């Protein structure tokens, strides 16, 4: 999640500078063999399985702290959720929430984690968490995000170089401590400001592998959801997206476009000089010229879903997370001592403002050309990191497969025969526009998001998913789900005949269940 802070007072100074430039943890932990990772298995007593036992009995779920090597006192917090499917072979997926400074616990409890929080502070185990078919790592980074902490000022992080080094440090140690996971296919994923994090971290891992630097990591692909990756291209898309969705008039659109070159100049100055203070000023310029006019024309709009009103600090009601994660029983289960949790840390946000306008797309081509798969997906209702800006930077990215990608047709994406978005793909690069979803696709379309990431991590083309997907649950007294066999086929790479009717399959499944129950009653 990206959140915005704009100062109007510096505008004239900003314009002057641009023109001048143009002219001229206390933790109940188990320490692993004296290493820097302290990890403990977690059991939340509040979990309600609703009569649906986990596939793994039980899945191992852990929380831990990692002491960063370069730092005085920095400890990075993470969750580790064992796959509920094939624990010995399923891929490993790393998830990073954006902000910058927003905790991945928001994803754990509201998007693609194994739990949701009820009003009475109990937990319900979700059906469509990504741990369903992946071992997942959710991490709080940069330092001082979520439960991660440091008391030393010198441990603060200000740019993607710092983010990437810290994450490489963590990941290499993590796979040493967890050798059972080290050979699995590994994927780096995230959303929003993770459009910066994911390229930076994955490229650093890829480079370390190439240079035989430390523990090798079996990196296979990356996925970015509604990310901020190439600001020079994405900021100018605001006005076009807003006009297309009737958020602004044509005259306002034209006015924004008139001032847009100031933002373009800001991004180029930032990427050319790399000076944090110049980049921080540039962010203000881009927000004032490209984004603020749209917000002023739409008071109360939810920038993460233009069909909704903004409620609360982050435009959604995440108060249950604040309450639950700060319960004494939760802190004890996680081993975080008395440390307070907050959804987004504004100090971290402030530290990273000099990083916003940096273009992280530039590190992707050499990874793509080396066989690293790239999935860029975007919910169609998001304004702040809208699909149009993401599509444009993907289309403009220069790599060996660019002409093939540009020439490839855009096709409808269907899930269970229903429209779910559109997809454009060539080689190892895929762009997916997700229908009826905003900034947080796994929250708005959990079913489709799980199918998407599962097909991607198995190397299956997303176009084939129309006939290889989750079916809606069919409930009886034993809470039997017909989806299991279809999902398992996708996980194992078995694509049923496209001519086979899913409806016919469902009817046959129901008949088989009825026959089985009848036989059980007859022998009782």
N, C-alpha and C positions, 0 to 999 in steps of 0.2 A: 504494500500500500504506500503510495506517495502522498505526502501532505504538504501544503503550500503555505509559505509565509512571505508576505510582500510588504516592503516599506515604500511609502510614497515620497518620503522626504528626500531621498537621494537622487531623484530622477534627473534634476538639472545637472548635478555633478556627474552623473553617469553619461548624459548626453555630451557634456563637455569633454570627458575623458575619451569617449568614442571618436568624437570629431577630431580631437587632438591626435589620436592614434592614426586615424585615417589620413590626416594631413601629414603627419610625420610617422569467601565461603566457609563458614563453619558447617561441616557436612558429615553425615553419618555414612561414610564411604568405605568401599573396598578398594585399596590401592593395588593396581595390577603390577606385581613384580617390581615395585619401586619406580614405576614409570610416572609420567606426568598426567596420566588420565586416572581420575577417581570416579568410579562408576558403581551404581547400586541398582539392583532390580527393584522395580516399583510395583506396588499393588494398591490400587485405590479401593478402599472398602465401599465407596459409594457407587460402584459400577452396577448398572442394571442391564443384564443381557437380554431382557425381554423374552426369555425362553429360547433364545437362539444361541447355542453354544458356539464358541470360536472354532474354526477349522483346525487350528493347532491347539492342542490340549495341554496346557494353555500356551498362548504365544508369549514369548519372553519379552518384557518391556522394561527398559532401563532409563535412568537419567544419570547424567554425569557432568563433571567439570574437567576442563583441560587447562593446564597451566601453560600459557604461551611462552615459547622459548626466548623471544627477543625482549620480553617485558620485565618490569620490576615486580608487578603483582597482578597481572591480567589473568582472569579465569573465565573461560568460555563455556557456557552452559548448553547442553544438548539433550534431546530425547533420542532413544534408539528403540524402534518398534520392529520386532521380528515379523517376518511375513506370516500371514495366516494360511498360506498355501504350501508351497514346497520350500521348506526352510533351508534345504541343502543346495538349492539351485537357483532360486529366484533372484533377479537383479537387485542391486542396492541403489536406492535413490536418495540423493541429498536434496533437501528443500531449504531455501532461504527466502524469508519474507523481506519486503522492501522497506520503504520509509523515506530516506534512510533513518534507521533507529527504531523500526517497528519489530516487535517480537514474533518469532515463528510459532509461539503458542497460540496466536490468533488463527493460524492455519490448522494447528493441531485440533482445536476445539470448534472451529467454524467452517473449515474448508475440507481438507483432505487427510485429516488425522483419524485415529480410531475412535474418538470420543466426541459426543456433544454434551453440553451442560444444560441440565434442567433447572427450572425456577427454584426447586428445593435444594439445589446444590448437589444433587446426585448426577451421575454420569450415565449416559446411554451409549452402548457400543454401536458405532455406525456400520452400515452395510457397505458403503462405497468409499471408505478410506483407502488411500493408496497402498497401505500396508496389506491390503487384501491379497495382492500378488507381488509385493516388493518388500524387502527389508528397507525401512525408511529411517533417515536421520533428519531431524528438525533441529536447526541450530540458531542460537541467539548471537548475532554478530552484526556490526562491529562491537567491540568491547563497550560495555555499559548499556547494551540493548537487553531488554527483558531481564532474565536472571544473571546474565553475564556481568562481570564487575571488575573494577580495579580502583584502588585508592590513590594511584599514582598518576599525576597529570601527564607524565611522559609516555604513558601507555595509550593515550588517545590515538585514534585513527582519523586521517584527514583525506585519504584518497584511495583509489582502487589498488595502487601498489601495496599499500598497507593491508588492505582487505585480503588481497591475493596471497601475500606472504603468510599472514596469520592462518588462513584457511589451508594452505599447503602444509604448514606446520601441524595443524590439527589432523588433517586427513592422513598424512604419512604415519603419525603416531597411532591414530585410530586403527589403521589396517595392520599395524604391528601387534597391537593389543587384541585385535580380532582377526587372527589369521584365517579363520573359517570363512570370512567374507572377502578375503583379499583377491581371490580368483574370480569372483562374480563380476558380471558386467556392471559397470558403475556409470551413473547418470547424474549430472548436475542440473538442478531445476530451481525455479523460483518465479516470482511475479513482481511487477511494478518496478521499484528501483533495483530489483534483482536483474533487470535488463542491463545494469552495469555490473552487478556482482557476478552473474553467471558467466559472461564472457571472460571477465578478469580472472576468476578462480579457475575455470576450466582451462584457459590458456596457460596459466601458471603450472597447473598439473601436467598438461600436455608437454610443455617445455621441459619440466623436470624429468619426465619420462624419456624425452628425446636425448637429454644431456646426461642420463643415468645418474640423476641427482637424488640420492636418498631412496626411500622405499618406492618401488614402482606401483602405480595405481592403474587399474584396468578400465580406463576411461573409454566409453563407447559413444556417448552422445550427450547433448544438452537440450533443455526445453525451457523457453521463456514465455510466460503468460502476461499479456498486457504490459510489456516492459518499456522502460525508457532506455534506449540503446544508442540511437544516433540523433541527438537533439537538433542538430542543424536541419535535418529533414523533418523531424517530428513536430517541432513547434509550429512551423508554417501550416501544418495540416489542421490545426485547431479551427481556424476560420472556415475552411472548406467542410470539415465535419459538422460544425455548428450550423452552417447554412443548409447543408444536406438534410439535417434533422430539424430544421425550422426553429433553431434556438436563437438565430439572429436574422436580421433583414439583409437584403442585398447591399444597401448603402453602408451598413455597419461592416459587413464582410469586406467591402471595398476599402473602407477606412482602415481596418486592421491590416489589410494587405499593403496599404500605402506605407505604414510604419514598420512592416515586417523586415525590411532590410537592416534595421537597427539590430534586431535579434540575430539575423544571419551574420552580421559583422561581429557581434559579441561572441558567437560560438567559434568563429574562425580565429578571432584574437585569442580566446581562451585556449584553443587547441594548438595554436602556433606558439604562444609564450609559455603556457602551462603554469602561470602564476596564480596561486589560489585566490588572492584578493581581486585580481582582474576577473577571474571566473565567477567569483561571488557577485560582483557588480553586474556581470553579464546575465546571470540568472534573473536578477531583478529587472533588467531591461526586457528580457524575453517574457517574463510573467506580466509585466505592465503593458507591453505592446500587443501580445498575442492572446493572453489568457484572461486577464482582469476584465477587459471589455465584455467578454462573453459571460463572465460571472455576474457583472453588473446588470446585464440585460436579463438575467435569469435568477433573481434572488431566491435563495432557499433550495436551489437545485442540488441534487446529489451528483457530484462530479464522477462518481464511480458507477452510477447507473442513472442515466438521464430520464428514466421513467419514474424515478422515486424522488421524494423530498429528503433533504439532509437532516438527519436526527443524531445529535450527539457530536462529540469532538471529531470523530472519524466518519461521520455521516451514517453510522450504523450503531445499534445498541449492543455494545460489547461489555456491558456492566457485569454480566454473569461471570465473565472471565476474570475481571478485577476481583470480584468477591471470592470466587472459587480458588484462584491461585494465591490469594493472600490468607486463606484459612490456615490455622495452625496445623490441622490434620494434613492438608495438602503439602505444606512446607515440610512437614516431617516425612511424608511419603517420598518427596523429591530430594530430600537431603540438602535443602538450601538455607537452613538455619532461619534467622529472622529477616532475611533479605526481602525487601518489598518488591513486588512485581508491578510494572506499568506497561501498558500496551505499546506506547511509542515514547521514546526519550528525545526531548527537544534539544538537549545538549548535543547528542550524537548528530541529530539533524543539522544543527548549526555548524558543527565541526566539518561536516561533509559538503557544505554549500559550494566550496571551491571545486568540487568534483562533478557537479551536476551536468555541466555543458560538455564534458569530455565525451568523445566519440569512441564507444567500445566495439562498434561493428568492425573496426579495422583489424581486430585480432581473429575474426572468424574465418576468413577465406583460407588461410593456410591449414587450419584444423579441418575444414570441410574437405579440402583437397587431399588430406591425409586419411580420409575415411571416417571422421567423427561426424555422426549424424546430428542434424540441427532441426529442431521443431520450434517454430514461432507461432504461438496461438494467441488469439485476442477475442474477447467477448465484444459483440457488436454494439452494446449499449454504454460502454465506458467512454467518457469524455477525456479524462486526464491523461491516459495512455491509449488513445483510441486506435481502433483497428486500421484506420486509414493511414495514419502516420507510420505505424509498424509495417504495413504492406509496402509503403513507398520506400522505406529504407532497405527492406529485403529486396525489392525489385531493382534498386539502384546499386546494390552491393556488387563490387567487381570481384569475380572469381572465375575459375575456368569453366564452370557450368552456368554462367550467367545467361548466355544466349539461349541455352536449352530451357532454363527455368522461365525466362521471359516468353518463350514460344509455347510453353506447355499450357494446355487449356485449364481454365478454372472450372471445376466440376462441383456438383452438389454433394454435400456430405450428408449422408442419411444414417440414422440410428434406428434400428427396428422398423425400417420402412418410412420413417418420418423425417421431415426436413430438420437438420441439426446444424447447418452452416454451409460453408463452401471451402474448397481445398484446392491448393495449387502446389504442385510438387515436381521436382526433377532432381535426379541423383540423390544426394543425401540431404537435400534442403526441402523442407515442407513448411508452407504457411497455411494456417487453419483459422478461418473466421467462424466464431462460434455463435450460433443464433440464440436469442433469448437469454443472454448472459452479459453481465457487466464486467467490472474490473477483476472480480474474483470468480473466475469461471468454475472452480471446484465447489464453491458455495452455491452458485446459481444453478449449475448443471452437474451435480455430483456423479450421477449415473454415466453421463456422456464423457465427463472428464476422466473417470477411471478407465473406461473403454479406450479413450484416446491414448492415455499414457501407457496402458498395458500393451496395446498394439505397437506403439512406438518403441518401447523397450525390448519387444520381441522381434523387431525388425520387419514387422508386417506393414504393408501399405495401408494407410487409413481408408483408402477407397474401398477396400475389401470388407469393411466392418459392417456393411448393411446386412450381411447374412451371417455374421459371426459375433453376435453381441449378447449382452445381458438381456434377459427377458424380465418384464415386471414380475414381482413376486406373486406366486399363487399360494394362498394360505389355507391350511387346514388345521386341525387341532394340534398337529405336530410341527406347525410352521415349516412346511416343506417348500423349498424354493426351486422352481424349474430352471432358474438361471444358472445353477451350478455347472451343469453339463455343458451348456453353451459357452460359458466363460472359460471352462477348462479346455475346451477345444481351441479357443483363441490363444490361451496361454501356451498350449502345446503346439501351436502353429498348424492346427488342422482346420482348413477352411471348407465348410460344407458346400455342396453343390448349390450354386446361386439360384437354380431353378426350384430348389426345395422350398416349399412354402413354410414360413415360420409359424403361420397360424395352424397349419396341419400338424407341425411338430408339437405345438403346444397342446392341441387336442389329443394327440397320441399320448403325450406325457401325462395329461390329466387322466386319460383312460387307464394308463398303466398304474397310476397311483390308486385309482378306484379299485382296480382288479387286485392290487396288492393288499389294500385294506380289507377288501371282501374276503380274500383268502385267509388273512390273519384272523378275522372274526369267525370264519368257518372252522378253523383249527383250535380256537380258544375253548 
